Amino acid sequence: MSDLPTILVWIDLETTGLKPVDKHRILEYAIVLTDLELNEIASTDCIIPQDTSVATALMDDYVTDMHEGNGLLAELRKVESELPVPEYADSVRVADEIMAEKLDNNLPNGAAAVIAGNTIGFDRGFIEKHMPILASRLHYRQLDVSGYKVGFPEIFGNKTSDAHRAAADIRASIESQRFARKLILAGRQALEARSATVSQTTFDEDDCC
């Protein structure tokens, strides 16, 4: 992979619960493509139309309160009131096709599509179950910015985004990576400068004994 160009596929999903194997659903998705320097290439986000009453029945009180508070359930109900609501399987299939097409249209030939985000293993689990086309495009490696918060809470803190909306959470994840890059690159420059100084130091036998 080191010889291939890499595109970071930043993804965030809002769902009815934690585990896709428990029949939980995706409510909203967002995707942002960047290069390794975090220059944005393309993006899209959308809620997934579905029967809101079925979706809310899958949620516990915490998730219901969260999505009521952030306005996601209100948006789902608005879409439901304005358009014929398709079956969830049909809606999520369309979302899968849209996201895969966004990736296909913006991925340079031979580039590796590496999924990235906050606690991205959670999102990847839903993608593999509900979005097989997109899943097939993604490299096995992944970039999880939550690792910075686990390893260095004194620098990055240990809280996630309070938005719990897909687009906003992705932007927060990208900013975490931007900050991490800044720290790491600055540290590397400092080490290289120190190494250059040390390598120029000469040893004189008269300085000894």
GITA-V357715 format. One record per pair of residues at least 24 apart in sequence whose ideal C-beta (glycine too) atoms are under 10 Angstrom apart, sorted by sequence separation. I is the first residue (numbers start at 1). J is the second residue. D is the distance in whole Angstrom. If there is no record, write none. Layout:
BEGIN
i = <I & I>
j = <J & J>
d = <D & D>
END
This chain:
BEGIN
i = <8 & 9 & 10 & 26 & 52 & 53 & 113 & 114 & 115 & 120 & 122 & 155 & 156 & 8 & 9 & 25 & 27 & 47 & 51 & 52 & 55 & 113 & 114 & 115 & 116 & 117 & 119 & 120 & 121 & 155 & 7 & 8 & 25 & 47 & 50 & 52 & 112 & 113 & 114 & 115 & 116 & 117 & 118 & 119 & 120 & 7 & 8 & 49 & 52 & 53 & 112 & 114 & 115 & 116 & 117 & 118 & 119 & 120 & 145 & 146 & 149 & 156 & 6 & 7 & 8 & 10 & 27 & 47 & 48 & 52 & 99 & 111 & 112 & 113 & 114 & 115 & 116 & 117 & 118 & 119 & 145 & 148 & 152 & 155 & 6 & 7 & 8 & 25 & 26 & 27 & 47 & 50 & 51 & 52 & 104 & 112 & 114 & 115 & 116 & 117 & 118 & 144 & 145 & 147 & 148 & 5 & 6 & 8 & 10 & 25 & 49 & 50 & 103 & 104 & 107 & 118 & 119 & 143 & 145 & 146 & 5 & 24 & 27 & 47 & 48 & 49 & 54 & 96 & 100 & 103 & 118 & 119 & 145 & 148 & 152 & 9 & 27 & 47 & 99 & 100 & 101 & 102 & 145 & 148 & 8 & 10 & 12 & 14 & 15 & 25 & 46 & 49 & 52 & 54 & 55 & 98 & 100 & 101 & 104 & 145 & 147 & 7 & 14 & 16 & 24 & 25 & 49 & 51 & 54 & 92 & 96 & 97 & 99 & 100 & 103 & 143 & 145 & 7 & 13 & 23 & 24 & 49 & 50 & 51 & 95 & 96 & 98 & 99 & 100 & 103 & 145 & 148 & 22 & 27 & 49 & 50 & 51 & 95 & 96 & 97 & 98 & 100 & 49 & 50 & 51 & 92 & 93 & 96 & 97 & 100 & 143 & 16 & 48 & 49 & 50 & 92 & 93 & 96 & 99 & 100 & 16 & 24 & 28 & 49 & 50 & 92 & 93 & 95 & 96 & 15 & 16 & 27 & 48 & 50 & 51 & 93 & 16 & 17 & 49 & 50 & 89 & 119 & 16 & 17 & 18 & 28 & 49 & 50 & 88 & 118 & 15 & 16 & 17 & 48 & 49 & 118 & 123 & 15 & 16 & 28 & 47 & 48 & 17 & 18 & 27 & 46 & 49 & 17 & 27 & 48 & 49 & 123 & 16 & 28 & 48 & 15 & 16 & 27 & 28 & 46 & 47 & 14 & 27 & 46 & 117 & 119 & 16 & 44 & 118 & 14 & 15 & 46 & 117 & 118 & 14 & 46 & 117 & 120 & 44 & 45 & 116 & 118 & 119 & 44 & 117 & 118 & 14 & 117 & 118 & 44 & 116 & 117 & 14 & 44 & 116 & 118 & 43 & 117 & 118 & 42 & 117 & 41 & 42 & 116 & 26 & 41 & 25 & 29 & 42 & 43 & 25 & 31 & 41 & 42 & 26 & 41 & 42 & 25 & 26 & 29 & 41 & 25 & 28 & 29 & 31 & 41 & 31 & 26 & 29 & 30 & 31 & 33 & 26 & 29 & 32 & 33 & 31 & 31 & 33 & 33 & 35 & 33 & 35 & 36 & 38 & 33 & 13 & 34 & 48 & 33 & 31 & 32 & 32 & 31 & 30 & 11 & 9 & 75 & 70 & 72 & 9 & 69 & 70 & 72 & 9 & 29 & 70 & 71 & 72 & 69 & 70 & 7 & 66 & 9 & 26 & 29 & 67 & 9 & 29 & 66 & 67 & 70 & 7 & 7 & 26 & 7 & 24 & 25 & 26 & 29 & 63 & 5 & 6 & 20 & 24 & 29 & 5 & 9 & 19 & 26 & 31 & 4 & 5 & 7 & 8 & 9 & 10 & 11 & 13 & 18 & 21 & 26 & 5 & 6 & 7 & 8 & 9 & 10 & 11 & 12 & 20 & 24 & 25 & 26 & 29 & 4 & 5 & 6 & 7 & 8 & 9 & 10 & 11 & 12 & 19 & 20 & 24 & 3 & 4 & 5 & 6 & 7 & 8 & 9 & 10 & 12 & 13 & 15 & 18 & 19 & 20 & 36 & 4 & 6 & 8 & 9 & 10 & 12 & 15 & 18 & 20 & 21 & 3 & 7 & 8 & 11 & 13 & 14 & 20 & 2 & 4 & 6 & 10 & 12 & 13 & 15 & 19 & 20 & 1 & 9 & 12 & 13 & 15 & 11 & 13 & 1 & 10 & 11 & 13 & 13 & 11 & 15 & 11 & 13 & 13 & 47 & 47 & 11 & 45 & 46 & 45 & 46 & 45 & 11 & 44 & 45 & 43 & 9 & 45 & 11 & 43 & 9 & 43 & 9 & 9 & 11 & 7 & 6 & 9 & 10 & 8 & 9 & 40 & 4 & 6 & 8 & 10 & 30 & 31 & 32 & 28 & 30 & 31 & 38 & 6 & 28 & 29 & 30 & 38 & 1 & 28 & 29 & 30 & 32 & 1 & 27 & 28 & 30 & 31 & 32 & 38 & 1 & 26 & 30 & 34 & 38 & 28 & 29 & 30 & 32 & 36 & 37 & 32 & 34 & 38 & 34 & 37 & 36 & 12 & 14 & 14 & 12 & 14 & 12 & 14 & 12 & 13 & 12 & 11 & 12 & 14 & 12 & 13 & 12 & 11 & 12 & 10 & 11 & 12 & 10 & 12 & 10 & 12 & 11 & 10 & 10 & 8 & 8 & 10 & 8>
j = <32 & 33 & 34 & 50 & 76 & 77 & 137 & 138 & 139 & 144 & 146 & 179 & 180 & 33 & 34 & 50 & 52 & 72 & 76 & 77 & 80 & 138 & 139 & 140 & 141 & 142 & 144 & 145 & 146 & 180 & 33 & 34 & 51 & 73 & 76 & 78 & 138 & 139 & 140 & 141 & 142 & 143 & 144 & 145 & 146 & 34 & 35 & 76 & 79 & 80 & 139 & 141 & 142 & 143 & 144 & 145 & 146 & 147 & 172 & 173 & 176 & 183 & 34 & 35 & 36 & 38 & 55 & 75 & 76 & 80 & 127 & 139 & 140 & 141 & 142 & 143 & 144 & 145 & 146 & 147 & 173 & 176 & 180 & 183 & 35 & 36 & 37 & 54 & 55 & 56 & 76 & 79 & 80 & 81 & 133 & 141 & 143 & 144 & 145 & 146 & 147 & 173 & 174 & 176 & 177 & 35 & 36 & 38 & 40 & 55 & 79 & 80 & 133 & 134 & 137 & 148 & 149 & 173 & 175 & 176 & 36 & 55 & 58 & 78 & 79 & 80 & 85 & 127 & 131 & 134 & 149 & 150 & 176 & 179 & 183 & 41 & 59 & 79 & 131 & 132 & 133 & 134 & 177 & 180 & 41 & 43 & 45 & 47 & 48 & 58 & 79 & 82 & 85 & 87 & 88 & 131 & 133 & 134 & 137 & 178 & 180 & 41 & 48 & 50 & 58 & 59 & 83 & 85 & 88 & 126 & 130 & 131 & 133 & 134 & 137 & 177 & 179 & 42 & 48 & 58 & 59 & 84 & 85 & 86 & 130 & 131 & 133 & 134 & 135 & 138 & 180 & 183 & 58 & 63 & 85 & 86 & 87 & 131 & 132 & 133 & 134 & 136 & 86 & 87 & 88 & 129 & 130 & 133 & 134 & 137 & 180 & 54 & 86 & 87 & 88 & 130 & 131 & 134 & 137 & 138 & 55 & 63 & 67 & 88 & 89 & 131 & 132 & 134 & 135 & 55 & 56 & 67 & 88 & 90 & 91 & 133 & 57 & 58 & 90 & 91 & 130 & 160 & 58 & 59 & 60 & 70 & 91 & 92 & 130 & 160 & 58 & 59 & 60 & 91 & 92 & 161 & 166 & 59 & 60 & 72 & 91 & 92 & 62 & 63 & 72 & 91 & 94 & 63 & 73 & 94 & 95 & 169 & 63 & 75 & 95 & 63 & 64 & 75 & 76 & 94 & 95 & 63 & 76 & 95 & 166 & 169 & 67 & 95 & 169 & 66 & 67 & 98 & 169 & 170 & 67 & 99 & 170 & 173 & 98 & 99 & 170 & 172 & 173 & 99 & 172 & 173 & 70 & 173 & 174 & 101 & 173 & 174 & 72 & 102 & 174 & 176 & 102 & 176 & 177 & 102 & 177 & 102 & 103 & 177 & 88 & 103 & 88 & 92 & 105 & 106 & 89 & 95 & 105 & 106 & 91 & 106 & 107 & 91 & 92 & 95 & 107 & 92 & 95 & 96 & 98 & 108 & 99 & 95 & 98 & 99 & 100 & 102 & 96 & 99 & 102 & 103 & 102 & 103 & 105 & 106 & 108 & 107 & 111 & 114 & 116 & 113 & 95 & 116 & 130 & 116 & 115 & 116 & 117 & 117 & 117 & 99 & 99 & 165 & 162 & 164 & 102 & 162 & 163 & 165 & 103 & 123 & 164 & 165 & 166 & 164 & 165 & 103 & 162 & 106 & 123 & 126 & 164 & 107 & 127 & 164 & 165 & 168 & 106 & 107 & 126 & 108 & 125 & 126 & 127 & 130 & 164 & 107 & 108 & 122 & 126 & 131 & 108 & 112 & 122 & 129 & 134 & 108 & 109 & 111 & 112 & 113 & 114 & 115 & 117 & 122 & 125 & 130 & 110 & 111 & 112 & 113 & 114 & 115 & 116 & 117 & 125 & 129 & 130 & 131 & 134 & 110 & 111 & 112 & 113 & 114 & 115 & 116 & 117 & 118 & 125 & 126 & 130 & 110 & 111 & 112 & 113 & 114 & 115 & 116 & 117 & 119 & 120 & 122 & 125 & 126 & 127 & 143 & 112 & 114 & 116 & 117 & 118 & 120 & 123 & 126 & 128 & 129 & 112 & 116 & 117 & 120 & 122 & 123 & 129 & 112 & 114 & 116 & 120 & 122 & 123 & 125 & 129 & 130 & 112 & 120 & 123 & 124 & 126 & 123 & 125 & 114 & 123 & 124 & 126 & 127 & 126 & 130 & 127 & 130 & 131 & 165 & 166 & 131 & 165 & 166 & 166 & 167 & 167 & 134 & 167 & 168 & 167 & 134 & 170 & 138 & 170 & 137 & 171 & 138 & 139 & 142 & 139 & 139 & 142 & 143 & 142 & 143 & 174 & 139 & 141 & 143 & 145 & 165 & 166 & 167 & 164 & 166 & 167 & 174 & 143 & 165 & 166 & 167 & 175 & 139 & 166 & 167 & 168 & 170 & 140 & 166 & 167 & 169 & 170 & 171 & 177 & 141 & 166 & 170 & 174 & 178 & 169 & 170 & 171 & 173 & 177 & 178 & 174 & 177 & 181 & 178 & 181 & 181 & 161 & 163 & 164 & 163 & 165 & 164 & 166 & 165 & 166 & 166 & 166 & 167 & 169 & 168 & 169 & 169 & 169 & 170 & 169 & 170 & 171 & 170 & 172 & 171 & 173 & 173 & 173 & 174 & 173 & 174 & 177 & 177>
d = <8 & 6 & 7 & 9 & 5 & 9 & 5 & 7 & 7 & 5 & 10 & 8 & 8 & 7 & 9 & 7 & 9 & 7 & 9 & 5 & 10 & 5 & 5 & 9 & 10 & 8 & 7 & 8 & 9 & 9 & 6 & 5 & 10 & 10 & 7 & 10 & 9 & 6 & 9 & 8 & 7 & 8 & 7 & 9 & 8 & 7 & 7 & 7 & 9 & 9 & 5 & 5 & 5 & 4 & 7 & 5 & 5 & 10 & 9 & 9 & 8 & 9 & 10 & 7 & 7 & 9 & 6 & 6 & 8 & 5 & 9 & 9 & 10 & 10 & 6 & 7 & 8 & 7 & 5 & 9 & 5 & 6 & 9 & 7 & 8 & 8 & 10 & 8 & 10 & 10 & 6 & 9 & 7 & 10 & 10 & 8 & 6 & 9 & 7 & 9 & 10 & 9 & 8 & 10 & 8 & 8 & 6 & 8 & 9 & 6 & 5 & 8 & 9 & 10 & 8 & 10 & 10 & 9 & 9 & 8 & 9 & 9 & 10 & 9 & 9 & 7 & 10 & 8 & 8 & 7 & 8 & 10 & 4 & 8 & 9 & 10 & 9 & 6 & 7 & 9 & 9 & 9 & 5 & 5 & 9 & 8 & 9 & 8 & 10 & 6 & 10 & 10 & 8 & 10 & 8 & 10 & 4 & 9 & 7 & 10 & 9 & 7 & 9 & 10 & 6 & 10 & 6 & 6 & 7 & 9 & 7 & 9 & 8 & 5 & 5 & 7 & 9 & 10 & 9 & 7 & 9 & 9 & 6 & 9 & 8 & 4 & 10 & 5 & 9 & 8 & 7 & 9 & 8 & 10 & 6 & 8 & 8 & 7 & 7 & 6 & 9 & 8 & 6 & 8 & 7 & 10 & 9 & 5 & 9 & 6 & 10 & 9 & 9 & 10 & 5 & 5 & 8 & 5 & 9 & 10 & 5 & 9 & 9 & 9 & 9 & 7 & 9 & 9 & 9 & 9 & 8 & 7 & 8 & 9 & 10 & 9 & 9 & 6 & 9 & 5 & 9 & 7 & 4 & 6 & 10 & 10 & 5 & 8 & 9 & 6 & 9 & 5 & 7 & 5 & 10 & 7 & 10 & 9 & 9 & 6 & 9 & 6 & 10 & 9 & 6 & 10 & 9 & 6 & 8 & 8 & 10 & 10 & 6 & 8 & 5 & 8 & 9 & 9 & 8 & 9 & 9 & 9 & 7 & 7 & 10 & 10 & 8 & 10 & 7 & 9 & 10 & 7 & 8 & 8 & 7 & 9 & 7 & 8 & 7 & 10 & 9 & 7 & 9 & 7 & 10 & 5 & 8 & 5 & 10 & 10 & 7 & 9 & 6 & 5 & 8 & 7 & 8 & 10 & 10 & 6 & 10 & 10 & 8 & 7 & 9 & 10 & 6 & 9 & 7 & 10 & 10 & 10 & 10 & 4 & 9 & 5 & 10 & 9 & 6 & 6 & 9 & 8 & 9 & 9 & 9 & 9 & 5 & 7 & 9 & 9 & 10 & 7 & 10 & 7 & 10 & 7 & 6 & 8 & 10 & 5 & 10 & 8 & 9 & 9 & 10 & 8 & 10 & 8 & 9 & 10 & 10 & 9 & 9 & 10 & 10 & 8 & 9 & 10 & 9 & 8 & 9 & 10 & 7 & 7 & 6 & 9 & 5 & 8 & 9 & 8 & 5 & 8 & 10 & 10 & 9 & 9 & 7 & 9 & 9 & 5 & 9 & 9 & 8 & 6 & 6 & 7 & 10 & 9 & 9 & 10 & 9 & 9 & 10 & 9 & 8 & 8 & 6 & 10 & 9 & 9 & 9 & 10 & 9 & 5 & 10 & 5 & 10 & 6 & 9 & 7 & 8 & 6 & 7 & 7 & 7 & 8 & 6 & 8 & 7 & 6 & 5 & 9 & 8 & 8 & 10 & 6 & 4 & 5 & 5 & 6 & 5 & 5 & 5 & 7 & 7 & 5 & 10 & 9 & 6 & 7 & 8 & 7 & 8 & 6 & 6 & 10 & 10 & 8 & 9 & 9 & 9 & 10 & 5 & 6 & 4 & 9 & 9 & 9 & 9 & 10 & 8 & 7 & 10 & 10 & 9 & 7 & 8 & 10 & 4 & 10 & 10 & 10 & 9 & 10 & 5 & 10 & 10 & 7 & 6 & 10 & 6 & 10 & 6 & 5 & 10 & 8 & 10 & 8 & 5 & 8 & 10 & 9 & 7 & 9 & 9 & 10 & 9 & 10 & 9 & 9 & 5 & 10 & 4 & 8 & 9 & 10 & 8 & 9 & 8 & 9 & 8 & 8 & 10 & 7 & 9 & 10 & 9 & 8 & 9 & 9 & 10 & 9 & 8 & 9 & 9 & 6 & 9 & 8 & 9 & 8 & 10 & 4 & 9 & 6 & 9 & 7 & 6 & 4 & 9 & 7 & 5 & 9 & 8 & 5 & 9 & 9 & 9 & 8 & 8 & 8 & 6 & 7 & 10 & 5 & 7 & 5 & 10 & 10 & 9 & 9 & 9 & 9 & 7 & 9 & 7 & 10 & 8 & 9 & 9 & 10 & 7 & 10 & 7 & 10 & 5 & 8 & 6 & 4 & 8 & 8 & 8 & 9 & 9 & 4 & 10 & 5 & 10 & 7 & 9 & 5 & 9 & 9 & 7 & 9 & 6 & 6 & 10 & 9 & 9 & 8>
END
